[in-house]
Amino acid sequence: MATDTIASIRYEEFDYQTLLDAVRSYAHPRMKISALLAKGAIIRIKKGLYVFGESRRRRPYSRELLANLIYGPSYLSMEFALHYHGMIPERAETVTSVTPGRSRTFVTPVGTFSYRMIPMEAFRTGMDQVELDEGRFFLIAIPEKALADRVVAERGADITTQKELHEYLLASLRVDESSLKGLDPVRLEEVARHYRSRRVRLLADLVSRLNRRGTGGRNA
């Protein structure tokens, strides 16, 4: 029975080798895998990556972990990470990540996963590791890096001054003002050094100014 066959798989997200090991006792393991897929007991996210179907799911699968596994190297960033960190109110329907590889989008049975290419030097800074359970973890941008990635990715706005950037962050992205003021200027300075982007430099300067103003400094 399908229940007995896949019960040994520990996690909701699993690869082909794990699945093959679970059905190895069958005379035709690959045919068994095809049958499990046909019945919806398991769902193929992409070649070699699976989750349990709704009828067999024991707990929610991790979209964050799937994003890291679908295409790499990558880590979560931009809108998805901004919502994860509580900086924007809207939940991102598309799971957004950054990568030093070419930009890709994957439409899967469990949602759309988008990957935006950024320079390797920028990719190497500003990521954090979040543990799920038993040593499993996913990679996600820190708030400062997630916002920097999103600002660089913006193509529809003319942003050349701190005022224009501030208005864009509050009105278009709907970034929470208190979250913006709570960003770490030192971390943003580091991100700006690695990114070599005029917009990230502008963002770092804006946050530094807001930080000074919030601690009693003079308005600029």
Secondary structure, 3 states (H helix, E strand, C coil): CHHHHHCCCCCCEEEHHHHHHHCCCCCCHHHHHHHHHHHCCEEEEECCEEEECHHHCCCCCCHHHHHHHHCCCCEECHHHHHHHCCCCCCCCCCEEEEECCCCEEEEECCEEEEEEECCHHHHCCCEEEEEEECCEEEEEECHHHHHHHHHHHCCCCCCCCHHHHHHHHHHHCCCCHHHHHCCCHHHHHHHHHHHCCHHHHHHHHHHHHHHHHHCCCCCC
